Structures are given as C-alpha cells and as structure tokens.
Amino acid sequence: MQEIMQYLKKYGQRLDSEIAEATGIPLTKVRRSITDLSARGEVTKCSVTRFNGDEKFEGILCRVAGLIPPTSPGRKPGASS
C-alpha cells in the first residue's frame, strides 16, 4: 500500500489500471489496497466508466485525500493584469 501512496503523491490522480501498470502490482491487489486506503481516509476514490468507441471500460479513479495540487505557472484566464 505504501508503494501506491508514493505513486499517487508523485503523479496525482490516476486510474487503478494506470497504478497497476506503473508499479507492477496486480490489478486486483491495487483495487483491494485502494479500498483499504479509502476506508482509512488516506485516498479519495470514485468509480468511472469510459468508452472507447463501442468498448466500455470501468475502473476506479483515486487521489490522495485532502491533497490540492499546486497551481501551474503562467498567466491564468480571468486574472487581472
């Protein structure tokens, strides 16, 4: 689980399949770990359904709980100059 937390802290919000592929942990174990981390309040997760043409893909999208990513550098739309 620690490896998953480190990955999410480094790369931000990711799908369970992306985490499994990047860390080399089996997808079933990643999903189980995400559920455990969510129960402890360490990550926020939601179920997602995506379509690639006619192909349906269901997964879990998760990120570290309470983590607000820093703003990107540069000018922002609507900002006063």
Phi, psi and omega in degrees: 000327180297322179296322178293317179298316179298319179297315180294323178294325182281318187251353178080204184298129182215160173279154179301322180293326177292320179295315181299316181295317184286325183266343182081010178272138179302146184302320180297321179289323177298314180297320178296318179294320178298319178297317178296316179295324178293319179297328178275353179083016181273333178229157173252135182225154173211153178275138179232150174233125180236152179238134174242090188071240178265355183275126180263133180232124177246138181204186179240125177260131182217159176207166179292132182294135176077003181270120177252117183295149179292153178291149179283152180291160176107177180288148180249145177298138178081358179281141179285143182265000000 
